[in-house]
């Protein structure tokens, strides 16, 4: 019976580990896109920057949703210590809060870039008077 409990617990941990691996893969792709300097070129329109921010926001939303799913799965882990489950859920909730803030910022940035519309990225004709 003890061996069965141990195997059940280990199976739960493996499943949770796979969930984290998937989440970090999605998050890694979002970061790669954010740092992908060849995604938006200097001759592109500012609206393309907005599209880029929206795409990153969508990927972060997917990551956050996967984290929330994983939080539910952790609660169902068999033979897991309740303090361990709560610690993991707390870490997931903290990460989810950070993702919420990042997503909100990206939505705002995408909106600002969309408002700039068809002007080129390097065009500063409508720039403020204090910097140019």
DOPATI-772109 format. One record per residue (C-alpha): residue in one letter; residue number from 1; x, y, z. Coordinates in pm, 1 decimal, padded with zeros to 6 digits. Layout:
<r res="A" n="NUM" east="X" north="Y" up="Z"/>
...
***
This chain:
<r res="X" n="1" east="00000.0" north="00000.0" up="00000.0"/>
<r res="X" n="2" east="00280.5" north="00246.1" up="00085.2"/>
<r res="X" n="3" east="00451.3" north="00174.1" up="-00246.7"/>
<r res="X" n="4" east="00124.0" north="00244.1" up="-00427.5"/>
<r res="X" n="5" east="00086.8" north="00580.0" up="-00250.4"/>
<r res="X" n="6" east="00445.0" north="00669.6" up="-00332.2"/>
<r res="X" n="7" east="00397.6" north="00579.2" up="-00700.6"/>
<r res="X" n="8" east="00072.4" north="00774.5" up="-00714.4"/>
<r res="X" n="9" east="00242.4" north="01078.8" up="-00564.7"/>
<r res="X" n="10" east="00538.2" north="01048.0" up="-00802.5"/>
<r res="X" n="11" east="00302.5" north="01015.8" up="-01099.2"/>
<r res="X" n="12" east="00131.2" north="01336.8" up="-00986.4"/>
<r res="X" n="13" east="00466.5" north="01513.7" up="-00963.4"/>
<r res="X" n="14" east="00563.1" north="01399.3" up="-01313.1"/>
<r res="X" n="15" east="00232.0" north="01526.6" up="-01450.4"/>
<r res="X" n="16" east="00281.8" north="01861.7" up="-01277.6"/>
<r res="X" n="17" east="00638.6" north="01878.2" up="-01410.1"/>
<r res="X" n="18" east="00513.3" north="01827.0" up="-01765.0"/>
<r res="X" n="19" east="00261.9" north="02107.7" up="-01711.3"/>
<r res="X" n="20" east="00537.3" north="02342.9" up="-01596.1"/>
<r res="X" n="21" east="00751.4" north="02242.1" up="-01893.2"/>
<r res="X" n="22" east="00468.9" north="02331.3" up="-02131.8"/>
<r res="X" n="23" east="00409.5" north="02664.1" up="-01956.3"/>
<r res="X" n="24" east="00774.5" north="02763.8" up="-01965.7"/>
<r res="X" n="25" east="00791.4" north="02664.2" up="-02332.9"/>
<r res="X" n="26" east="00504.0" north="02900.1" up="-02412.4"/>
<r res="X" n="27" east="00655.2" north="03174.1" up="-02195.6"/>
<r res="X" n="28" east="00994.5" north="03122.6" up="-02360.5"/>
<r res="X" n="29" east="00836.0" north="03168.0" up="-02701.9"/>
<r res="X" n="30" east="00672.9" north="03492.5" up="-02585.4"/>
<r res="X" n="31" east="01007.1" north="03624.0" up="-02457.8"/>
<r res="X" n="32" east="01177.7" north="03515.0" up="-02779.3"/>
<r res="X" n="33" east="00917.0" north="03709.2" up="-02976.3"/>
<r res="X" n="34" east="00960.2" north="04012.5" up="-02751.9"/>
<r res="X" n="35" east="01334.9" north="04013.9" up="-02807.8"/>
<r res="X" n="36" east="01314.4" north="03912.2" up="-03173.0"/>
<r res="X" n="37" east="01470.9" north="04214.5" up="-03333.3"/>
<r res="X" n="38" east="01388.3" north="04092.0" up="-03683.4"/>
<r res="X" n="39" east="01014.2" north="04084.2" up="-03610.6"/>
<r res="X" n="40" east="00966.8" north="04455.6" up="-03669.9"/>
<r res="X" n="41" east="01197.3" north="04641.7" up="-03906.8"/>
<r res="X" n="42" east="01280.6" north="05012.0" up="-03908.1"/>
<r res="X" n="43" east="01080.2" north="05075.7" up="-04227.7"/>
<r res="X" n="44" east="00762.9" north="04917.2" up="-04088.7"/>
<r res="X" n="45" east="00457.9" north="05110.7" up="-03977.2"/>
<r res="X" n="46" east="00397.8" north="05179.2" up="-03609.2"/>
<r res="X" n="47" east="00078.5" north="04974.3" up="-03633.0"/>
<r res="X" n="48" east="00297.6" north="04667.0" up="-03692.0"/>
<r res="X" n="49" east="00459.9" north="04730.7" up="-03354.2"/>
<r res="X" n="50" east="00108.9" north="04728.7" up="-03206.9"/>
<r res="X" n="51" east="00038.2" north="04394.4" up="-03372.8"/>
<r res="X" n="52" east="00362.6" north="04260.9" up="-03227.2"/>
<r res="X" n="53" east="00267.7" north="04375.2" up="-02875.3"/>
<r res="X" n="54" east="-00077.5" north="04220.9" up="-02916.1"/>
<r res="X" n="55" east="00076.1" north="03888.0" up="-03019.4"/>
<r res="X" n="56" east="00303.9" north="03888.6" up="-02714.7"/>
<r res="X" n="57" east="00005.6" north="03974.9" up="-02493.1"/>
<r res="X" n="58" east="-00192.6" north="03685.8" up="-02640.8"/>
<r res="X" n="59" east="00095.0" north="03445.6" up="-02573.2"/>
<r res="X" n="60" east="00125.2" north="03568.4" up="-02214.3"/>
<r res="X" n="61" east="-00250.5" north="03523.9" up="-02171.1"/>
<r res="X" n="62" east="-00213.6" north="03163.2" up="-02288.3"/>
<r res="X" n="63" east="00071.6" north="03115.2" up="-02040.8"/>
<r res="X" n="64" east="-00135.2" north="03261.3" up="-01756.6"/>
<r res="X" n="65" east="-00432.0" north="03039.6" up="-01845.5"/>
<r res="X" n="66" east="-00208.7" north="02731.1" up="-01845.9"/>
<r res="X" n="67" east="-00071.8" north="02830.6" up="-01505.1"/>
<r res="X" n="68" east="-00425.3" north="02858.6" up="-01370.4"/>
<r res="X" n="69" east="-00509.0" north="02513.6" up="-01510.5"/>
<r res="X" n="70" east="-00198.4" north="02374.9" up="-01347.0"/>
<r res="X" n="71" east="-00299.3" north="02529.8" up="-01015.4"/>
<r res="X" n="72" east="-00620.1" north="02325.7" up="-01030.4"/>
<r res="X" n="73" east="-00431.5" north="02008.6" up="-01119.1"/>
<r res="X" n="74" east="-00194.3" north="02055.3" up="-00827.9"/>
<r res="X" n="75" east="-00490.8" north="02057.8" up="-00590.4"/>
<r res="X" n="76" east="-00579.7" north="01711.9" up="-00717.8"/>
<r res="X" n="77" east="-00229.7" north="01569.2" up="-00663.9"/>
<r res="X" n="78" east="-00261.3" north="01242.3" up="-00479.1"/>
<r res="X" n="79" east="-00078.3" north="01189.5" up="-00151.0"/>
<r res="X" n="80" east="00070.1" north="01538.4" up="-00162.8"/>
<r res="X" n="81" east="00144.3" north="01736.0" up="00148.5"/>
<r res="X" n="82" east="-00106.5" north="02022.7" up="00184.1"/>
<r res="X" n="83" east="00164.4" north="02274.7" up="00274.0"/>
<r res="X" n="84" east="00354.3" north="02183.0" up="-00043.1"/>
<r res="X" n="85" east="00040.0" north="02225.3" up="-00250.8"/>
<r res="X" n="86" east="-00028.0" north="02565.4" up="-00093.4"/>
<r res="X" n="87" east="00331.3" north="02679.7" up="-00151.9"/>
<r res="X" n="88" east="00313.7" north="02584.3" up="-00520.1"/>
<r res="X" n="89" east="-00029.4" north="02744.6" up="-00559.8"/>
<r res="X" n="90" east="00100.2" north="03062.7" up="-00395.5"/>
<r res="X" n="91" east="00392.9" north="03075.7" up="-00639.0"/>
<r res="X" n="92" east="00155.5" north="03020.1" up="-00931.2"/>
<r res="X" n="93" east="-00076.7" north="03296.6" up="-00807.8"/>
<r res="X" n="94" east="00216.9" north="03536.5" up="-00775.2"/>
<r res="X" n="95" east="00333.1" north="03455.4" up="-01127.9"/>
<r res="X" n="96" east="-00022.1" north="03493.8" up="-01255.2"/>
<r res="X" n="97" east="-00042.2" north="03841.0" up="-01098.0"/>
<r res="X" n="98" east="00279.8" north="03942.7" up="-01274.9"/>
<r res="X" n="99" east="00144.1" north="03810.6" up="-01604.8"/>
<r res="X" n="100" east="-00174.6" north="04016.3" up="-01551.3"/>
<r res="X" n="101" east="00034.1" north="04332.4" up="-01513.9"/>
<r res="X" n="102" east="00244.1" north="04250.5" up="-01820.7"/>
<r res="X" n="103" east="-00065.5" north="04174.6" up="-02027.6"/>
<r res="X" n="104" east="-00229.6" north="04503.5" up="-01922.6"/>
<r res="X" n="105" east="00085.6" north="04696.2" up="-02018.1"/>
<r res="X" n="106" east="00106.5" north="04520.8" up="-02355.6"/>
<r res="X" n="107" east="-00259.2" north="04595.8" up="-02428.6"/>
<r res="X" n="108" east="-00193.5" north="04962.5" up="-02353.6"/>
<r res="X" n="109" east="00121.6" north="04966.8" up="-02570.1"/>
<r res="X" n="110" east="-00060.2" north="04793.2" up="-02855.6"/>
<r res="X" n="111" east="-00335.0" north="05055.7" up="-02839.1"/>
<r res="X" n="112" east="-00088.0" north="05344.7" up="-02849.2"/>
<r res="X" n="113" east="00097.7" north="05190.9" up="-03143.7"/>
<r res="X" n="114" east="-00230.8" north="05127.0" up="-03323.9"/>
<r res="X" n="115" east="-00325.4" north="05494.0" up="-03280.2"/>
<r res="X" n="116" east="00001.9" north="05589.9" up="-03452.2"/>
<r res="X" n="117" east="-00126.8" north="05393.2" up="-03750.2"/>
<r res="X" n="118" east="00048.3" north="05424.1" up="-04082.6"/>
<r res="X" n="119" east="00342.4" north="05638.5" up="-03979.1"/>
<r res="X" n="120" east="00682.4" north="05478.0" up="-04009.1"/>
<r res="X" n="121" east="00861.0" north="05368.1" up="-03694.0"/>
<r res="X" n="122" east="01143.6" north="05617.2" up="-03751.8"/>
<r res="X" n="123" east="00913.4" north="05907.2" up="-03844.7"/>
<r res="X" n="124" east="00916.0" north="06173.3" up="-03574.4"/>
<r res="X" n="125" east="00722.2" north="06443.4" up="-03760.3"/>
<r res="X" n="126" east="00452.3" north="06438.2" up="-03493.3"/>
<r res="X" n="127" east="00703.4" north="06418.1" up="-03213.1"/>
<r res="X" n="128" east="00690.1" north="06646.5" up="-02914.6"/>
<r res="X" n="129" east="00880.5" north="06977.1" up="-02926.6"/>
<r res="X" n="130" east="01103.0" north="06905.2" up="-02627.0"/>
<r res="X" n="131" east="01299.1" north="06616.0" up="-02777.3"/>
<r res="X" n="132" east="01359.7" north="06716.6" up="-03138.6"/>
***
